[in-house]
Amino acid sequence: MGGMLRRLAVVVLLGSLSSCATAPDPITWYVLSPPPSADYPEGNLDTQITTWERIDVFPSSAECLKELLKIHNQIHRPVQCVPSNDPQLVYPWLFVPRSGA
């Protein structure tokens, strides 16, 4: 009985260590822009970020920021670099405006 309990403890320990050793998901950077509409031809900055158009994707924030002005000048709308793990993208239901607020 003691040997089986010891093996179980080793399996649990190895399982928890292996989950710590896995690499985190890589973060990519999106260039997002609010979509234009009849009322807001340059895009409405007050809309939820999940509704914004994904214009481009970059592997790092430095590369995203480097291209931001060029992209803005091409599309003539506000643009923003947003990481793929941004809470507004990952958990959009947390950022839904309350009615009457």
Contact map, one row per residue, 1 for C-alpha under 8 A:
11111000000000000000000000000000000000000000000000000000000000000000000000000000000000000000000000000
11111100000000000000000000000000000000000000000000000000000000000000000000000000000000000000000000000
11111110000000000000000000000000000000000000000000000000000000000000000000000000000000000000000000000
11111111000000000000000000000000000000000000000000000000000000000000000000000000000000000000000000000
11111111100000000000000000000000000000000000000000000000000000000000000000000000000000000000000000000
01111111110000000000000000000000000000000000000000000000000000000000000000000000000000000000000000000
00111111111000000000000000000000000000000000000000000000000000000000000000000000000000000000000000000
00011111111100000000000000000000000000000000000000000000000000000000000000000000000000000000000000000
00001111111110000000000000000000000000000000000000000000000000000000000000000000000000000000000000000
00000111111111000000000000000000000000000000000000000000000000000000000000000000000000000000000000000
00000011111111100000000000000000000000000000000000000000000000000000000000000000000000000000000000000
00000001111111110000000000000000000000000000000000000000000000000000000000000000000000000000000000000
00000000111111111000000000000000000000000000000000000000000000000000000000000000000000000000000000000
00000000011111111100000000000000000000000000000000000000000000000000000000000000000000000000000000000
00000000001111111110000000000000000000000000000000000000000000000000000000000000000000000000000000000
00000000000111111111000000000000000000000000000000000000000000000000000000000000000000000000000000000
00000000000011111111100000000000000000000000000000000000000000000000000000000000000000000000000000000
00000000000001111111110000000000000000000000000000000000000000000000000000000000000000000000000000000
00000000000000111111110000000000000000000000000000000000000000000000000000000000000000000000000000000
00000000000000011111110000000000000000000000000000000000000000000000000000000000000000000000000000000
00000000000000001111111000000000000000000000000000000000000000000000000000000000000000000000000000000
00000000000000000111111100000000000000000000000000000000000000000000000000000000000000000000000000000
00000000000000000000111110000000000000000000000000000000000000000000000000000000000000000000000000000
00000000000000000000011111000000000000000000000000000000000000000000000000000000000000000000000000000
00000000000000000000001111100000000000000000000000000000000000000000000000000000000000000000000000000
00000000000000000000000111110000000000000000000000000000000000000000000000000000000000000000000000000
00000000000000000000000011111000000000000000000000000000001100000000000000000000001110000000000000000
00000000000000000000000001111100000000000000000000000000111110000000000000000000001100000000000000000
00000000000000000000000000111110000000000000000000000000111110010000000000000000111100000000000000000
00000000000000000000000000011111000000000000000000000111110000010000000000000001111100000000000000000
00000000000000000000000000001111100000000000000000000111100000010001000000000011110000000000000000000
00000000000000000000000000000111110000000000000010011111000000000000000000000011110000000000000000000
00000000000000000000000000000011111000000010000000011110000000000000000000001111000000000000000000000
00000000000000000000000000000001111100000111101010111000000000000000000000001110000000000000000000000
00000000000000000000000000000000111110000111000000111000000000000000000000000000000000000000000000000
00000000000000000000000000000000011111011111000000000000000000000000000000000000000000000000000000000
00000000000000000000000000000000001111111110000000000000000000000000000000000000000000000000000000000
00000000000000000000000000000000000111111000000000000000000000000000000000000000000000000000000000000
00000000000000000000000000000000000011111000000000000000000000000000000000000000000000000000000000000
00000000000000000000000000000000000111111111000000000000000000000000000000000000000000000000000000000
00000000000000000000000000000000000111111110000000000000000000000000000000000000000000000000000000000
00000000000000000000000000000000011110011111000000000000000000000000000000011100000000000000000000000
00000000000000000000000000000000111110011111100000000000000000000000000000001100000000000000000000000
00000000000000000000000000000000011100010111111000000000000000000000000000000000000000000000000000000
00000000000000000000000000000000010000000011111000000000000000000000000000000000000000000000000000000
00000000000000000000000000000000000000000001111100000000000000000000000000000000000000000000000000000
00000000000000000000000000000000010000000001111110110000000000000000000000000000000000000000000000000
00000000000000000000000000000000000000000000011111110000000000000000000000000000000000000000001100000
00000000000000000000000000000001010000000000001111110000000000000000000000000000000000011000000000000
00000000000000000000000000000000000000000000000111110000000000000000000000000000000000011001000000000
00000000000000000000000000000000011000000000001111111000000000000000000000000000000000000000000000000
00000000000000000000000000000001111000000000001111111100000000000000000000000000000000000000000000000
00000000000000000000000000000001111000000000000000111110000000000000000000000000000000000000000000000
00000000000000000000000000000111100000000000000000011111100000000000000000000000000000000000000000000
00000000000000000000000000000111100000000000000000001111100000000000000000000000000000000000000000000
00000000000000000000000000000111000000000000000000000111110000000000000000000000000000000000000000000
00000000000000000000000000011110000000000000000000000111111000010000000000000000000000000000000000000
00000000000000000000000000011100000000000000000000000001111110110000000000000000000000000000000000000
00000000000000000000000000111000000000000000000000000000111110110000000000000000000000000000000000000
00000000000000000000000000111000000000000000000000000000011111110000000000000000000000000000000000000
00000000000000000000000000011000000000000000000000000000011111111000000000000000101000000000000000000
00000000000000000000000000000000000000000000000000000000000111111100000000000000000000000000000000000
00000000000000000000000000000000000000000000000000000000011111111110000000000000000000000000000000000
00000000000000000000000000001110000000000000000000000000111111111111000000000000100000000000000000000
00000000000000000000000000000000000000000000000000000000000011111111100000000000100000000000000000000
00000000000000000000000000000000000000000000000000000000000001111111100000000000000000000000000000000
00000000000000000000000000000000000000000000000000000000000000111111111000000000000000000000000000000
00000000000000000000000000000010000000000000000000000000000000011111111100000011100000000000000000000
00000000000000000000000000000000000000000000000000000000000000001111111110000000000000000000000000000
00000000000000000000000000000000000000000000000000000000000000000011111111000000000000000000000000000
00000000000000000000000000000000000000000000000000000000000000000011111111100010000000000000000000000
00000000000000000000000000000000000000000000000000000000000000000001111111111110000000000000000000000
00000000000000000000000000000000000000000000000000000000000000000000111111111000000000000000000000000
00000000000000000000000000000000000000000000000000000000000000000000011111110000000000000000000000000
00000000000000000000000000000000000000000000000000000000000000000000001111111000000000000000000000000
00000000000000000000000000000000000000000100000000000000000000000000000111111100000000000000000000000
00000000000000000000000000000000110000000110000000000000000000000000000110111110000000000000000000000
00000000000000000000000000000000110000000110000000000000000000000000000100011111000000000000000000000
00000000000000000000000000000011110000000000000000000000000000000001001100001111100000000000000000000
00000000000000000000000000000111100000000000000000000000000000000001000000000111110000000000000000000
00000000000000000000000000001111000000000000000000000000000010011001000000000011111000000000000000000
00000000000000000000000000001111000000000000000000000000000000000000000000000001111101000000000000000
00000000000000000000000000111100000000000000000000000000000010000000000000000000111111000000000000000
00000000000000000000000000111100000000000000000000000000000000000000000000000000011111001100000000000
00000000000000000000000000100000000000000000000000000000000000000000000000000000001111101100000000000
00000000000000000000000000000000000000000000000000000000000000000000000000000000011111111100000000000
00000000000000000000000000000000000000000000000000000000000000000000000000000000000011111111000000000
00000000000000000000000000000000000000000000000011000000000000000000000000000000000001111111011000000
00000000000000000000000000000000000000000000000011000000000000000000000000000000000111111111000000000
00000000000000000000000000000000000000000000000000000000000000000000000000000000000111111111000000000
00000000000000000000000000000000000000000000000000000000000000000000000000000000000000111111111000000
00000000000000000000000000000000000000000000000001000000000000000000000000000000000000111111111100000
00000000000000000000000000000000000000000000000000000000000000000000000000000000000000000011111100000
00000000000000000000000000000000000000000000000000000000000000000000000000000000000000010011111100000
00000000000000000000000000000000000000000000000100000000000000000000000000000000000000010011111110000
00000000000000000000000000000000000000000000000100000000000000000000000000000000000000000001111111000
00000000000000000000000000000000000000000000000000000000000000000000000000000000000000000000001111101
00000000000000000000000000000000000000000000000000000000000000000000000000000000000000000000000111111
00000000000000000000000000000000000000000000000000000000000000000000000000000000000000000000000011111
00000000000000000000000000000000000000000000000000000000000000000000000000000000000000000000000001111
00000000000000000000000000000000000000000000000000000000000000000000000000000000000000000000000011111
